Each structure stands twice: as structure tokens, then as C-alpha cells.
Amino acid sequence: MTDLGLKTVKVFADGANLEAMLELAGQPEIAGFTTNPTLMRQCGVSDYEGFARKLLEHITDRPISFEVFADEHGEMLRQARLIASWASNVYVKIPVTDTRGTSTAAVVRELSDSGVHLNVTALMTVPQVEVITSAVAGSPGAIISVFAGRVADTGRDPIPLMKAALETMAPYPELELLWASPREILNVRQADDIGVHIITVTHDLLKKLTLFGKDLDAFSLETVRMFHGDAATAGFFL
């Protein structure tokens, strides 16, 4: 990765490919790591704790988030405490609600009060940010993950939401706002411009970071040459 010239936002790698994550651990520009059960399933992970512990053997100096997968609140608490015990750099991901839509704020508050580092995930509204901010205020450090990319998928501009989230969280310097599910590299610039603390970037998008600030005339010429070369390789004629 090249120097991206970012002012505030930190880039966290988002994925569940063990080899790729360990390779990225060698890049100081990657400030942390996140994963979730869906990504792990897609990558064929079958041993949840075994996968996590392999990562934690090598990633010791940056935060890494692992998510509970229980739906009952008492079991969320048990899983969260177990996950937190694996290493001091672990952040435990708690969904903003259970599958019935019931807020997990009480779970979040109990874990936060007991010193667990949290990453509260899947938020998409300002009221959710307000509730969770109150629940983790005074914590030893917590991340609030707002899924700006999914908000954008609905045809809504996520920027006003992210600005409002920053205002809500501003009195609590121990809290960090995370821009989740970015859809394009432009989102990295947008997050940085408004002062978001963290953005998660998938492995596919990380490859595009090499294009950051690329000269557009040069990029245009490369595109023209690509079209010409592909036509020649295909043997097209008229």
C-alpha cells in the first residue's frame, strides 16, 4: 500500500481468509482487523475458536474483532466474555439488536461496565447510535459500527447519518465511529473528510487502494490501451 495521505481515518481489513489476513498483518498501514460469521462461513471456517486463536497468535499489536453468534441475551454475555478472554487486543462484536429486533443495549452496558472492549455492529440509524453511545459511555474503549454502505444501498446518502453519529459520540473520546460496508474507494476519502475514526475495507477493495490519487490522464490512457489490446487478443475484425 502507498501513503494514502489520510488525516484521521484508520483502515481496518475486513475478511476471514486466514492467509490473506496474516499477510496484511505485515502491513503497518492496516490499523486493525474485523470479521463476522457470514465472512467466516463464506471462507469455509468451521472451527470458530481455532480460527480466531490462529490469528491471535500472529496479530498481537492491533485490535481484532470477533462477533458473538448467540441470539439469547444471556448466551451473548457468556460468548462475549469467552471471546474477550482470548487476548487483550480482542474487541467483541455485539449486534445492535437480536433477531427479534430487541435492543441489546443492556447486554452492551453490562459488558462495557465489566471492562470488555466492544464493537457494536449493524447500526443504521441515529436513534440506534444514541442508544448504544449511552450504553458504552465510560467504557475502556469501544467501536460503534454504522453500516454506511448498506444505508447507501437503499438510495440514501450515508454522510448526514455519519456526521450525526460523530456529533452524538463527540463527548466520549473513548468511543470510535466505524464506517462499515464501504462500496468503493471513494468512501475512504469521504470517511476521512468528515472525521470518521475507522473504515473497514475488504480484501478486494484493499487492492484498489493503489489507485488512490492516480493521475486521471494516465488512467484514461491505460483504459484505452486495455480496450485496444483486448480487441486484438480476441482477434476481432470488421
Biotite code that builds the C-alpha atoms (Angstrom):
import biotite.structure as struc

atoms = struc.array([
    struc.Atom([0.000, 0.000, 0.000], chain_id="A", res_id=1, res_name="MET", atom_name="CA", element="C"),
    struc.Atom([1.105, 3.542, -0.733], chain_id="A", res_id=2, res_name="THR", atom_name="CA", element="C"),
    struc.Atom([0.819, 6.521, 1.602], chain_id="A", res_id=3, res_name="ASP", atom_name="CA", element="C"),
    struc.Atom([-2.838, 7.466, 1.302], chain_id="A", res_id=4, res_name="LEU", atom_name="CA", element="C"),
    struc.Atom([-2.443, 10.875, 2.922], chain_id="A", res_id=5, res_name="GLY", atom_name="CA", element="C"),
    struc.Atom([-5.377, 10.277, 5.251], chain_id="A", res_id=6, res_name="LEU", atom_name="CA", element="C"),
    struc.Atom([-5.941, 12.794, 8.036], chain_id="A", res_id=7, res_name="LYS", atom_name="CA", element="C"),
    struc.Atom([-7.962, 10.897, 10.621], chain_id="A", res_id=8, res_name="THR", atom_name="CA", element="C"),
    struc.Atom([-9.489, 7.650, 9.410], chain_id="A", res_id=9, res_name="VAL", atom_name="CA", element="C"),
    struc.Atom([-7.779, 4.326, 10.143], chain_id="A", res_id=10, res_name="LYS", atom_name="CA", element="C"),
    struc.Atom([-8.083, 1.421, 7.717], chain_id="A", res_id=11, res_name="VAL", atom_name="CA", element="C"),
    struc.Atom([-9.185, -1.912, 9.192], chain_id="A", res_id=12, res_name="PHE", atom_name="CA", element="C"),
    struc.Atom([-9.059, -5.020, 6.992], chain_id="A", res_id=13, res_name="ALA", atom_name="CA", element="C"),
    struc.Atom([-12.368, -6.879, 6.866], chain_id="A", res_id=14, res_name="ASP", atom_name="CA", element="C"),
    struc.Atom([-12.374, -10.552, 5.949], chain_id="A", res_id=15, res_name="GLY", atom_name="CA", element="C"),
    struc.Atom([-11.993, -14.151, 7.039], chain_id="A", res_id=16, res_name="ALA", atom_name="CA", element="C"),
    struc.Atom([-9.287, -15.581, 4.803], chain_id="A", res_id=17, res_name="ASN", atom_name="CA", element="C"),
    struc.Atom([-6.607, -16.680, 7.254], chain_id="A", res_id=18, res_name="LEU", atom_name="CA", element="C"),
    struc.Atom([-3.652, -16.443, 4.875], chain_id="A", res_id=19, res_name="GLU", atom_name="CA", element="C"),
    struc.Atom([-4.724, -13.064, 3.497], chain_id="A", res_id=20, res_name="ALA", atom_name="CA", element="C"),
    struc.Atom([-5.249, -11.643, 6.995], chain_id="A", res_id=21, res_name="MET", atom_name="CA", element="C"),
    struc.Atom([-1.852, -12.823, 8.173], chain_id="A", res_id=22, res_name="LEU", atom_name="CA", element="C"),
    struc.Atom([-0.249, -11.318, 5.075], chain_id="A", res_id=23, res_name="GLU", atom_name="CA", element="C"),
    struc.Atom([-1.983, -7.998, 5.750], chain_id="A", res_id=24, res_name="LEU", atom_name="CA", element="C"),
    struc.Atom([-0.690, -8.135, 9.325], chain_id="A", res_id=25, res_name="ALA", atom_name="CA", element="C"),
    struc.Atom([2.714, -7.342, 7.849], chain_id="A", res_id=26, res_name="GLY", atom_name="CA", element="C"),
    struc.Atom([1.469, -4.010, 6.536], chain_id="A", res_id=27, res_name="GLN", atom_name="CA", element="C"),
    struc.Atom([1.673, -1.202, 9.107], chain_id="A", res_id=28, res_name="PRO", atom_name="CA", element="C"),
    struc.Atom([-0.944, 0.785, 7.170], chain_id="A", res_id=29, res_name="GLU", atom_name="CA", element="C"),
    struc.Atom([-3.550, -1.752, 8.317], chain_id="A", res_id=30, res_name="ILE", atom_name="CA", element="C"),
    struc.Atom([-4.545, -0.483, 11.768], chain_id="A", res_id=31, res_name="ALA", atom_name="CA", element="C"),
    struc.Atom([-6.829, -3.355, 12.759], chain_id="A", res_id=32, res_name="GLY", atom_name="CA", element="C"),
    struc.Atom([-8.955, -6.283, 11.645], chain_id="A", res_id=33, res_name="PHE", atom_name="CA", element="C"),
    struc.Atom([-12.610, -7.276, 11.674], chain_id="A", res_id=34, res_name="THR", atom_name="CA", element="C"),
    struc.Atom([-14.515, -10.379, 10.701], chain_id="A", res_id=35, res_name="THR", atom_name="CA", element="C"),
    struc.Atom([-18.006, -11.794, 11.172], chain_id="A", res_id=36, res_name="ASN", atom_name="CA", element="C"),
    struc.Atom([-19.816, -15.159, 10.997], chain_id="A", res_id=37, res_name="PRO", atom_name="CA", element="C"),
    struc.Atom([-21.006, -14.553, 7.418], chain_id="A", res_id=38, res_name="THR", atom_name="CA", element="C"),
    struc.Atom([-17.494, -13.877, 6.123], chain_id="A", res_id=39, res_name="LEU", atom_name="CA", element="C"),
    struc.Atom([-16.163, -16.862, 8.056], chain_id="A", res_id=40, res_name="MET", atom_name="CA", element="C"),
    struc.Atom([-18.797, -19.151, 6.588], chain_id="A", res_id=41, res_name="ARG", atom_name="CA", element="C"),
    struc.Atom([-18.045, -17.878, 3.081], chain_id="A", res_id=42, res_name="GLN", atom_name="CA", element="C"),
    struc.Atom([-14.362, -18.690, 3.606], chain_id="A", res_id=43, res_name="CYS", atom_name="CA", element="C"),
    struc.Atom([-15.126, -22.199, 4.842], chain_id="A", res_id=44, res_name="GLY", atom_name="CA", element="C"),
    struc.Atom([-14.227, -21.654, 8.508], chain_id="A", res_id=45, res_name="VAL", atom_name="CA", element="C"),
    struc.Atom([-15.673, -24.493, 10.593], chain_id="A", res_id=46, res_name="SER", atom_name="CA", element="C"),
    struc.Atom([-13.741, -24.112, 13.868], chain_id="A", res_id=47, res_name="ASP", atom_name="CA", element="C"),
    struc.Atom([-14.607, -20.637, 15.135], chain_id="A", res_id=48, res_name="TYR", atom_name="CA", element="C"),
    struc.Atom([-12.297, -20.535, 18.141], chain_id="A", res_id=49, res_name="GLU", atom_name="CA", element="C"),
    struc.Atom([-9.474, -22.340, 16.349], chain_id="A", res_id=50, res_name="GLY", atom_name="CA", element="C"),
    struc.Atom([-9.578, -19.793, 13.519], chain_id="A", res_id=51, res_name="PHE", atom_name="CA", element="C"),
    struc.Atom([-9.564, -16.898, 15.975], chain_id="A", res_id=52, res_name="ALA", atom_name="CA", element="C"),
    struc.Atom([-6.692, -18.258, 18.016], chain_id="A", res_id=53, res_name="ARG", atom_name="CA", element="C"),
    struc.Atom([-4.534, -18.801, 14.917], chain_id="A", res_id=54, res_name="LYS", atom_name="CA", element="C"),
    struc.Atom([-4.997, -15.143, 14.027], chain_id="A", res_id=55, res_name="LEU", atom_name="CA", element="C"),
    struc.Atom([-4.284, -14.018, 17.563], chain_id="A", res_id=56, res_name="LEU", atom_name="CA", element="C"),
    struc.Atom([-1.008, -15.943, 17.643], chain_id="A", res_id=57, res_name="GLU", atom_name="CA", element="C"),
    struc.Atom([0.300, -13.565, 14.977], chain_id="A", res_id=58, res_name="HIS", atom_name="CA", element="C"),
    struc.Atom([-1.782, -10.394, 15.380], chain_id="A", res_id=59, res_name="ILE", atom_name="CA", element="C"),
    struc.Atom([-0.960, -9.091, 18.824], chain_id="A", res_id=60, res_name="THR", atom_name="CA", element="C"),
    struc.Atom([-0.395, -5.373, 18.350], chain_id="A", res_id=61, res_name="ASP", atom_name="CA", element="C"),
    struc.Atom([-3.647, -4.246, 16.700], chain_id="A", res_id=62, res_name="ARG", atom_name="CA", element="C"),
    struc.Atom([-7.336, -4.596, 17.541], chain_id="A", res_id=63, res_name="PRO", atom_name="CA", element="C"),
    struc.Atom([-9.214, -7.504, 16.012], chain_id="A", res_id=64, res_name="ILE", atom_name="CA", element="C"),
    struc.Atom([-12.970, -8.005, 16.298], chain_id="A", res_id=65, res_name="SER", atom_name="CA", element="C"),
    struc.Atom([-14.805, -11.324, 16.649], chain_id="A", res_id=66, res_name="PHE", atom_name="CA", element="C"),
    struc.Atom([-18.593, -11.495, 16.837], chain_id="A", res_id=67, res_name="GLU", atom_name="CA", element="C"),
    struc.Atom([-20.905, -13.418, 19.129], chain_id="A", res_id=68, res_name="VAL", atom_name="CA", element="C"),
    struc.Atom([-23.408, -15.563, 17.253], chain_id="A", res_id=69, res_name="PHE", atom_name="CA", element="C"),
    struc.Atom([-25.874, -16.259, 20.065], chain_id="A", res_id=70, res_name="ALA", atom_name="CA", element="C"),
    struc.Atom([-29.330, -14.680, 19.916], chain_id="A", res_id=71, res_name="ASP", atom_name="CA", element="C"),
    struc.Atom([-30.413, -15.096, 23.541], chain_id="A", res_id=72, res_name="GLU", atom_name="CA", element="C"),
    struc.Atom([-29.036, -12.260, 25.639], chain_id="A", res_id=73, res_name="HIS", atom_name="CA", element="C"),
    struc.Atom([-27.660, -14.392, 28.448], chain_id="A", res_id=74, res_name="GLY", atom_name="CA", element="C"),
    struc.Atom([-25.787, -16.531, 25.946], chain_id="A", res_id=75, res_name="GLU", atom_name="CA", element="C"),
    struc.Atom([-24.486, -13.391, 24.245], chain_id="A", res_id=76, res_name="MET", atom_name="CA", element="C"),
    struc.Atom([-22.946, -12.397, 27.560], chain_id="A", res_id=77, res_name="LEU", atom_name="CA", element="C"),
    struc.Atom([-21.332, -15.808, 28.024], chain_id="A", res_id=78, res_name="ARG", atom_name="CA", element="C"),
    struc.Atom([-19.909, -15.908, 24.491], chain_id="A", res_id=79, res_name="GLN", atom_name="CA", element="C"),
    struc.Atom([-18.700, -12.311, 24.731], chain_id="A", res_id=80, res_name="ALA", atom_name="CA", element="C"),
    struc.Atom([-16.758, -12.950, 27.933], chain_id="A", res_id=81, res_name="ARG", atom_name="CA", element="C"),
    struc.Atom([-15.214, -16.098, 26.467], chain_id="A", res_id=82, res_name="LEU", atom_name="CA", element="C"),
    struc.Atom([-14.145, -14.297, 23.287], chain_id="A", res_id=83, res_name="ILE", atom_name="CA", element="C"),
    struc.Atom([-12.748, -11.379, 25.299], chain_id="A", res_id=84, res_name="ALA", atom_name="CA", element="C"),
    struc.Atom([-10.589, -13.800, 27.281], chain_id="A", res_id=85, res_name="SER", atom_name="CA", element="C"),
    struc.Atom([-8.668, -14.927, 24.206], chain_id="A", res_id=86, res_name="TRP", atom_name="CA", element="C"),
    struc.Atom([-6.377, -11.878, 24.042], chain_id="A", res_id=87, res_name="ALA", atom_name="CA", element="C"),
    struc.Atom([-6.077, -8.303, 25.249], chain_id="A", res_id=88, res_name="SER", atom_name="CA", element="C"),
    struc.Atom([-6.421, -6.882, 21.720], chain_id="A", res_id=89, res_name="ASN", atom_name="CA", element="C"),
    struc.Atom([-9.798, -8.547, 21.094], chain_id="A", res_id=90, res_name="VAL", atom_name="CA", element="C"),
    struc.Atom([-12.897, -6.441, 20.552], chain_id="A", res_id=91, res_name="TYR", atom_name="CA", element="C"),
    struc.Atom([-16.139, -8.374, 20.919], chain_id="A", res_id=92, res_name="VAL", atom_name="CA", element="C"),
    struc.Atom([-18.776, -7.629, 18.304], chain_id="A", res_id=93, res_name="LYS", atom_name="CA", element="C"),
    struc.Atom([-22.332, -7.404, 19.608], chain_id="A", res_id=94, res_name="ILE", atom_name="CA", element="C"),
    struc.Atom([-25.208, -6.810, 17.160], chain_id="A", res_id=95, res_name="PRO", atom_name="CA", element="C"),
    struc.Atom([-27.343, -3.751, 17.900], chain_id="A", res_id=96, res_name="VAL", atom_name="CA", element="C"),
    struc.Atom([-30.438, -5.966, 18.267], chain_id="A", res_id=97, res_name="THR", atom_name="CA", element="C"),
    struc.Atom([-31.246, -9.645, 18.462], chain_id="A", res_id=98, res_name="ASP", atom_name="CA", element="C"),
    struc.Atom([-33.073, -11.376, 15.586], chain_id="A", res_id=99, res_name="THR", atom_name="CA", element="C"),
    struc.Atom([-36.435, -10.300, 17.031], chain_id="A", res_id=100, res_name="ARG", atom_name="CA", element="C"),
    struc.Atom([-35.431, -6.638, 16.848], chain_id="A", res_id=101, res_name="GLY", atom_name="CA", element="C"),
    struc.Atom([-34.988, -6.249, 20.616], chain_id="A", res_id=102, res_name="THR", atom_name="CA", element="C"),
    struc.Atom([-32.203, -3.850, 21.555], chain_id="A", res_id=103, res_name="SER", atom_name="CA", element="C"),
    struc.Atom([-29.045, -5.378, 23.043], chain_id="A", res_id=104, res_name="THR", atom_name="CA", element="C"),
    struc.Atom([-28.234, -2.147, 24.912], chain_id="A", res_id=105, res_name="ALA", atom_name="CA", element="C"),
    struc.Atom([-28.498, -3.885, 28.299], chain_id="A", res_id=106, res_name="ALA", atom_name="CA", element="C"),
    struc.Atom([-26.042, -6.567, 27.173], chain_id="A", res_id=107, res_name="VAL", atom_name="CA", element="C"),
    struc.Atom([-23.707, -3.902, 25.816], chain_id="A", res_id=108, res_name="VAL", atom_name="CA", element="C"),
    struc.Atom([-23.898, -1.889, 29.021], chain_id="A", res_id=109, res_name="ARG", atom_name="CA", element="C"),
    struc.Atom([-23.177, -4.898, 31.251], chain_id="A", res_id=110, res_name="GLU", atom_name="CA", element="C"),
    struc.Atom([-20.166, -5.945, 29.182], chain_id="A", res_id=111, res_name="LEU", atom_name="CA", element="C"),
    struc.Atom([-18.860, -2.390, 28.933], chain_id="A", res_id=112, res_name="SER", atom_name="CA", element="C"),
    struc.Atom([-19.168, -1.863, 32.681], chain_id="A", res_id=113, res_name="ASP", atom_name="CA", element="C"),
    struc.Atom([-17.155, -5.057, 33.249], chain_id="A", res_id=114, res_name="SER", atom_name="CA", element="C"),
    struc.Atom([-14.279, -3.797, 31.072], chain_id="A", res_id=115, res_name="GLY", atom_name="CA", element="C"),
    struc.Atom([-14.868, -5.710, 27.831], chain_id="A", res_id=116, res_name="VAL", atom_name="CA", element="C"),
    struc.Atom([-13.759, -3.907, 24.689], chain_id="A", res_id=117, res_name="HIS", atom_name="CA", element="C"),
    struc.Atom([-16.745, -3.878, 22.346], chain_id="A", res_id=118, res_name="LEU", atom_name="CA", element="C"),
    struc.Atom([-17.534, -3.359, 18.683], chain_id="A", res_id=119, res_name="ASN", atom_name="CA", element="C"),
    struc.Atom([-21.288, -2.827, 18.488], chain_id="A", res_id=120, res_name="VAL", atom_name="CA", element="C"),
    struc.Atom([-22.331, -3.665, 14.962], chain_id="A", res_id=121, res_name="THR", atom_name="CA", element="C"),
    struc.Atom([-25.075, -3.388, 12.308], chain_id="A", res_id=122, res_name="ALA", atom_name="CA", element="C"),
    struc.Atom([-26.283, 0.107, 13.279], chain_id="A", res_id=123, res_name="LEU", atom_name="CA", element="C"),
    struc.Atom([-28.065, 2.112, 10.575], chain_id="A", res_id=124, res_name="MET", atom_name="CA", element="C"),
    struc.Atom([-29.973, 4.932, 12.298], chain_id="A", res_id=125, res_name="THR", atom_name="CA", element="C"),
    struc.Atom([-29.203, 7.911, 14.502], chain_id="A", res_id=126, res_name="VAL", atom_name="CA", element="C"),
    struc.Atom([-31.505, 6.680, 17.324], chain_id="A", res_id=127, res_name="PRO", atom_name="CA", element="C"),
    struc.Atom([-29.547, 3.416, 17.406], chain_id="A", res_id=128, res_name="GLN", atom_name="CA", element="C"),
    struc.Atom([-26.290, 5.383, 17.683], chain_id="A", res_id=129, res_name="VAL", atom_name="CA", element="C"),
    struc.Atom([-27.743, 7.424, 20.548], chain_id="A", res_id=130, res_name="GLU", atom_name="CA", element="C"),
    struc.Atom([-28.842, 4.337, 22.485], chain_id="A", res_id=131, res_name="VAL", atom_name="CA", element="C"),
    struc.Atom([-25.556, 2.494, 22.025], chain_id="A", res_id=132, res_name="ILE", atom_name="CA", element="C"),
    struc.Atom([-23.438, 5.567, 22.774], chain_id="A", res_id=133, res_name="THR", atom_name="CA", element="C"),
    struc.Atom([-25.214, 5.860, 26.105], chain_id="A", res_id=134, res_name="SER", atom_name="CA", element="C"),
    struc.Atom([-24.651, 2.152, 26.768], chain_id="A", res_id=135, res_name="ALA", atom_name="CA", element="C"),
    struc.Atom([-20.875, 2.251, 26.163], chain_id="A", res_id=136, res_name="VAL", atom_name="CA", element="C"),
    struc.Atom([-20.118, 5.719, 27.545], chain_id="A", res_id=137, res_name="ALA", atom_name="CA", element="C"),
    struc.Atom([-17.283, 5.472, 30.045], chain_id="A", res_id=138, res_name="GLY", atom_name="CA", element="C"),
    struc.Atom([-16.075, 2.156, 28.655], chain_id="A", res_id=139, res_name="SER", atom_name="CA", element="C"),
    struc.Atom([-12.377, 1.216, 28.398], chain_id="A", res_id=140, res_name="PRO", atom_name="CA", element="C"),
    struc.Atom([-12.729, 1.744, 24.660], chain_id="A", res_id=141, res_name="GLY", atom_name="CA", element="C"),
    struc.Atom([-15.453, 0.795, 22.204], chain_id="A", res_id=142, res_name="ALA", atom_name="CA", element="C"),
    struc.Atom([-16.243, 0.921, 18.499], chain_id="A", res_id=143, res_name="ILE", atom_name="CA", element="C"),
    struc.Atom([-19.651, 1.763, 17.081], chain_id="A", res_id=144, res_name="ILE", atom_name="CA", element="C"),
    struc.Atom([-20.035, 0.310, 13.580], chain_id="A", res_id=145, res_name="SER", atom_name="CA", element="C"),
    struc.Atom([-22.522, 2.086, 11.349], chain_id="A", res_id=146, res_name="VAL", atom_name="CA", element="C"),
    struc.Atom([-23.203, 0.262, 8.071], chain_id="A", res_id=147, res_name="PHE", atom_name="CA", element="C"),
    struc.Atom([-22.951, 3.256, 5.787], chain_id="A", res_id=148, res_name="ALA", atom_name="CA", element="C"),
    struc.Atom([-22.583, 1.044, 2.719], chain_id="A", res_id=149, res_name="GLY", atom_name="CA", element="C"),
    struc.Atom([-25.855, -0.748, 3.355], chain_id="A", res_id=150, res_name="ARG", atom_name="CA", element="C"),
    struc.Atom([-27.550, 2.588, 4.007], chain_id="A", res_id=151, res_name="VAL", atom_name="CA", element="C"),
    struc.Atom([-26.278, 3.741, 0.597], chain_id="A", res_id=152, res_name="ALA", atom_name="CA", element="C"),
    struc.Atom([-27.675, 0.532, -0.948], chain_id="A", res_id=153, res_name="ASP", atom_name="CA", element="C"),
    struc.Atom([-31.171, 1.820, -0.048], chain_id="A", res_id=154, res_name="THR", atom_name="CA", element="C"),
    struc.Atom([-30.658, 5.003, -2.075], chain_id="A", res_id=155, res_name="GLY", atom_name="CA", element="C"),
    struc.Atom([-29.925, 7.151, 0.976], chain_id="A", res_id=156, res_name="ARG", atom_name="CA", element="C"),
    struc.Atom([-26.853, 9.348, 1.393], chain_id="A", res_id=157, res_name="ASP", atom_name="CA", element="C"),
    struc.Atom([-24.999, 7.996, 4.461], chain_id="A", res_id=158, res_name="PRO", atom_name="CA", element="C"),
    struc.Atom([-22.951, 11.165, 5.017], chain_id="A", res_id=159, res_name="ILE", atom_name="CA", element="C"),
    struc.Atom([-25.591, 13.001, 7.123], chain_id="A", res_id=160, res_name="PRO", atom_name="CA", element="C"),
    struc.Atom([-26.001, 9.867, 9.248], chain_id="A", res_id=161, res_name="LEU", atom_name="CA", element="C"),
    struc.Atom([-22.262, 9.558, 9.834], chain_id="A", res_id=162, res_name="MET", atom_name="CA", element="C"),
    struc.Atom([-21.955, 13.258, 10.711], chain_id="A", res_id=163, res_name="LYS", atom_name="CA", element="C"),
    struc.Atom([-24.814, 12.949, 13.201], chain_id="A", res_id=164, res_name="ALA", atom_name="CA", element="C"),
    struc.Atom([-23.165, 9.855, 14.702], chain_id="A", res_id=165, res_name="ALA", atom_name="CA", element="C"),
    struc.Atom([-19.928, 11.789, 15.184], chain_id="A", res_id=166, res_name="LEU", atom_name="CA", element="C"),
    struc.Atom([-21.813, 14.595, 16.933], chain_id="A", res_id=167, res_name="GLU", atom_name="CA", element="C"),
    struc.Atom([-23.560, 12.129, 19.227], chain_id="A", res_id=168, res_name="THR", atom_name="CA", element="C"),
    struc.Atom([-20.291, 10.425, 20.141], chain_id="A", res_id=169, res_name="MET", atom_name="CA", element="C"),
    struc.Atom([-18.184, 13.603, 20.427], chain_id="A", res_id=170, res_name="ALA", atom_name="CA", element="C"),
    struc.Atom([-18.453, 13.965, 24.239], chain_id="A", res_id=171, res_name="PRO", atom_name="CA", element="C"),
    struc.Atom([-16.968, 10.477, 24.660], chain_id="A", res_id=172, res_name="TYR", atom_name="CA", element="C"),
    struc.Atom([-13.369, 10.331, 23.370], chain_id="A", res_id=173, res_name="PRO", atom_name="CA", element="C"),
    struc.Atom([-13.102, 6.674, 24.353], chain_id="A", res_id=174, res_name="GLU", atom_name="CA", element="C"),
    struc.Atom([-15.554, 5.806, 21.543], chain_id="A", res_id=175, res_name="LEU", atom_name="CA", element="C"),
    struc.Atom([-14.695, 5.407, 17.858], chain_id="A", res_id=176, res_name="GLU", atom_name="CA", element="C"),
    struc.Atom([-17.062, 5.532, 14.906], chain_id="A", res_id=177, res_name="LEU", atom_name="CA", element="C"),
    struc.Atom([-16.522, 2.882, 12.240], chain_id="A", res_id=178, res_name="LEU", atom_name="CA", element="C"),
    struc.Atom([-17.769, 3.233, 8.631], chain_id="A", res_id=179, res_name="TRP", atom_name="CA", element="C"),
    struc.Atom([-18.773, -0.320, 7.759], chain_id="A", res_id=180, res_name="ALA", atom_name="CA", element="C"),
    struc.Atom([-19.512, -1.979, 4.404], chain_id="A", res_id=181, res_name="SER", atom_name="CA", element="C"),
    struc.Atom([-17.901, 0.573, 2.063], chain_id="A", res_id=182, res_name="PRO", atom_name="CA", element="C"),
    struc.Atom([-18.796, 0.059, -1.569], chain_id="A", res_id=183, res_name="ARG", atom_name="CA", element="C"),
    struc.Atom([-15.981, 1.969, -3.276], chain_id="A", res_id=184, res_name="GLU", atom_name="CA", element="C"),
    struc.Atom([-12.623, 3.551, -2.525], chain_id="A", res_id=185, res_name="ILE", atom_name="CA", element="C"),
    struc.Atom([-14.274, 6.991, -2.612], chain_id="A", res_id=186, res_name="LEU", atom_name="CA", element="C"),
    struc.Atom([-15.829, 6.034, 0.723], chain_id="A", res_id=187, res_name="ASN", atom_name="CA", element="C"),
    struc.Atom([-12.368, 6.059, 2.322], chain_id="A", res_id=188, res_name="VAL", atom_name="CA", element="C"),
    struc.Atom([-11.909, 9.686, 1.277], chain_id="A", res_id=189, res_name="ARG", atom_name="CA", element="C"),
    struc.Atom([-15.441, 10.576, 2.391], chain_id="A", res_id=190, res_name="GLN", atom_name="CA", element="C"),
    struc.Atom([-14.944, 8.988, 5.796], chain_id="A", res_id=191, res_name="ALA", atom_name="CA", element="C"),
    struc.Atom([-11.641, 10.812, 6.247], chain_id="A", res_id=192, res_name="ASP", atom_name="CA", element="C"),
    struc.Atom([-13.070, 14.158, 5.161], chain_id="A", res_id=193, res_name="ASP", atom_name="CA", element="C"),
    struc.Atom([-15.811, 14.147, 7.825], chain_id="A", res_id=194, res_name="ILE", atom_name="CA", element="C"),
    struc.Atom([-13.608, 12.792, 10.621], chain_id="A", res_id=195, res_name="GLY", atom_name="CA", element="C"),
    struc.Atom([-14.734, 9.171, 10.945], chain_id="A", res_id=196, res_name="VAL", atom_name="CA", element="C"),
    struc.Atom([-12.242, 7.239, 13.071], chain_id="A", res_id=197, res_name="HIS", atom_name="CA", element="C"),
    struc.Atom([-12.190, 3.855, 11.273], chain_id="A", res_id=198, res_name="ILE", atom_name="CA", element="C"),
    struc.Atom([-13.292, 2.356, 7.973], chain_id="A", res_id=199, res_name="ILE", atom_name="CA", element="C"),
    struc.Atom([-13.356, -1.357, 7.241], chain_id="A", res_id=200, res_name="THR", atom_name="CA", element="C"),
    struc.Atom([-12.073, -2.335, 3.810], chain_id="A", res_id=201, res_name="VAL", atom_name="CA", element="C"),
    struc.Atom([-12.476, -5.784, 2.266], chain_id="A", res_id=202, res_name="THR", atom_name="CA", element="C"),
    struc.Atom([-9.541, -7.540, 0.625], chain_id="A", res_id=203, res_name="HIS", atom_name="CA", element="C"),
    struc.Atom([-10.919, -6.796, -2.855], chain_id="A", res_id=204, res_name="ASP", atom_name="CA", element="C"),
    struc.Atom([-11.215, -3.088, -2.113], chain_id="A", res_id=205, res_name="LEU", atom_name="CA", element="C"),
    struc.Atom([-7.786, -3.010, -0.497], chain_id="A", res_id=206, res_name="LEU", atom_name="CA", element="C"),
    struc.Atom([-6.305, -3.873, -3.893], chain_id="A", res_id=207, res_name="LYS", atom_name="CA", element="C"),
    struc.Atom([-7.905, -0.732, -5.315], chain_id="A", res_id=208, res_name="LYS", atom_name="CA", element="C"),
    struc.Atom([-6.208, 1.487, -2.744], chain_id="A", res_id=209, res_name="LEU", atom_name="CA", element="C"),
    struc.Atom([-3.215, 1.513, -5.082], chain_id="A", res_id=210, res_name="THR", atom_name="CA", element="C"),
    struc.Atom([-5.345, 3.736, -7.336], chain_id="A", res_id=211, res_name="LEU", atom_name="CA", element="C"),
    struc.Atom([-5.747, 6.385, -4.631], chain_id="A", res_id=212, res_name="PHE", atom_name="CA", element="C"),
    struc.Atom([-4.922, 9.774, -6.176], chain_id="A", res_id=213, res_name="GLY", atom_name="CA", element="C"),
    struc.Atom([-3.906, 8.226, -9.514], chain_id="A", res_id=214, res_name="LYS", atom_name="CA", element="C"),
    struc.Atom([-3.381, 10.679, -12.393], chain_id="A", res_id=215, res_name="ASP", atom_name="CA", element="C"),
    struc.Atom([-6.613, 10.588, -14.415], chain_id="A", res_id=216, res_name="LEU", atom_name="CA", element="C"),
    struc.Atom([-4.967, 11.263, -17.773], chain_id="A", res_id=217, res_name="ASP", atom_name="CA", element="C"),
    struc.Atom([-2.695, 8.274, -17.218], chain_id="A", res_id=218, res_name="ALA", atom_name="CA", element="C"),
    struc.Atom([-5.674, 6.192, -16.076], chain_id="A", res_id=219, res_name="PHE", atom_name="CA", element="C"),
    struc.Atom([-7.606, 7.196, -19.200], chain_id="A", res_id=220, res_name="SER", atom_name="CA", element="C"),
    struc.Atom([-4.718, 6.157, -21.451], chain_id="A", res_id=221, res_name="LEU", atom_name="CA", element="C"),
    struc.Atom([-4.377, 2.811, -19.655], chain_id="A", res_id=222, res_name="GLU", atom_name="CA", element="C"),
    struc.Atom([-8.084, 2.200, -20.244], chain_id="A", res_id=223, res_name="THR", atom_name="CA", element="C"),
    struc.Atom([-7.829, 2.985, -23.956], chain_id="A", res_id=224, res_name="VAL", atom_name="CA", element="C"),
    struc.Atom([-4.844, 0.640, -24.269], chain_id="A", res_id=225, res_name="ARG", atom_name="CA", element="C"),
    struc.Atom([-6.749, -2.095, -22.413], chain_id="A", res_id=226, res_name="MET", atom_name="CA", element="C"),
    struc.Atom([-9.683, -1.920, -24.839], chain_id="A", res_id=227, res_name="PHE", atom_name="CA", element="C"),
    struc.Atom([-7.336, -1.917, -27.841], chain_id="A", res_id=228, res_name="HIS", atom_name="CA", element="C"),
    struc.Atom([-5.268, -4.809, -26.517], chain_id="A", res_id=229, res_name="GLY", atom_name="CA", element="C"),
    struc.Atom([-8.279, -6.944, -25.644], chain_id="A", res_id=230, res_name="ASP", atom_name="CA", element="C"),
    struc.Atom([-9.781, -6.412, -29.107], chain_id="A", res_id=231, res_name="ALA", atom_name="CA", element="C"),
    struc.Atom([-6.500, -7.502, -30.697], chain_id="A", res_id=232, res_name="ALA", atom_name="CA", element="C"),
    struc.Atom([-6.178, -10.536, -28.412], chain_id="A", res_id=233, res_name="THR", atom_name="CA", element="C"),
    struc.Atom([-9.748, -11.576, -29.247], chain_id="A", res_id=234, res_name="ALA", atom_name="CA", element="C"),
    struc.Atom([-8.963, -11.340, -32.976], chain_id="A", res_id=235, res_name="GLY", atom_name="CA", element="C"),
    struc.Atom([-11.863, -9.040, -33.744], chain_id="A", res_id=236, res_name="PHE", atom_name="CA", element="C"),
    struc.Atom([-12.214, -7.761, -37.324], chain_id="A", res_id=237, res_name="PHE", atom_name="CA", element="C"),
    struc.Atom([-14.852, -5.997, -39.411], chain_id="A", res_id=238, res_name="LEU", atom_name="CA", element="C"),
])
